[in-house]
């Protein structure tokens, strides 16, 4: 394929650098805005191309030396070559640009990023692969080729300490999960996707919970015992449910994963909580059940998967909650869903980005909408 010299202008959601050459957009991984690079075109898709770096002719001022020896091979991190300060800046820019381009907002009310105090060793759970030779690691970027590791720099130190044990144990299969349970490390084989989800960055997750509480109640640091009726969709095992319940009111939590619901119900029973009702079912089914009961919703909190909430937006608008809190892990689907909600008499008050996954391109955010 042909070789070209281009200047990287910006970063795309997904982690790649973006430049232009001969009228075409060119996506190049492991680059930074301001880089002047010689690239080899590896794929031509007509309107755009993909390239790989042959040589960096002039490095960006935002570059830093990656600390991890596997960076550029392992698919887990995309941005270790960027200073943490620039990572935060680029994520804010990508979120704003996506809200404008996809969501149709002229001046998106994006607040400054809530940065991570610990941009390294923050993950409390990792999923590893193990090959027939007993080597343990992650898949390479866009491939199923194993990259063996002896340490992961974004995993908690206690997880890394267990890697030799994982490698030596013959009872573990090819998919392995290590997770922190208080101070204990649990090691288990994963034969299939369990469907269970929990946040992997405890410190930033707490800041996200505080953000949701602030958007719902006004101030996160004080318990007001306000009498609100709050419905939560995609509730999981109660990441937001229990903090919301502590602030009073009536909480109806909807979750389709039975094991998550069981964990939530067990906690309700153990702690004698009176103001949470759990509905086991899809978000759509749960909303319809709530609608039939003629429950007036003060605040609706949703934390949908990466695909967003397009399949329930019409029903949400029919039920017309006064306040809507949308927790998102994907700025594209968030922007798409906000565009519809803004057409249906909702006003976007603010969007709070939270850097849940330093060294990667992922962007977590919480949007607050008000019924007009």
Secondary structure, DSSP 8 states (H G I E B T S, - for coil): --EEEEEEEEE-TTS-EEEEETTEEEEETT--TT-EEEEEEEEE-SSEEEEEEEEEEE--TTB---S-TTBTTBSS-S-TTB-HHHHHHHHHHHHHHHHHHTT--SS--EEEEE--S--SS-BSEEEEEE-TT--EEEEBTTS--EEE-S--TTB-HHHHTTHHHHHH-TT--SEEEEEEETTEEEEEE-SS-------S-HHHHHHHHHHHHHHHHS-TTS------EEEEES-TTTTTHHHHHHT-SEEEEEE--HHHHHHHHHHHHHHT--SEEEEES-HHHHHHHHHHTT---SEEEE---TT-SGGGHHHHHHHT-SEEEEEES-HHHHHHHHHHHHHTTEEEEEEEEE--STTSS--EEEEEEEE-
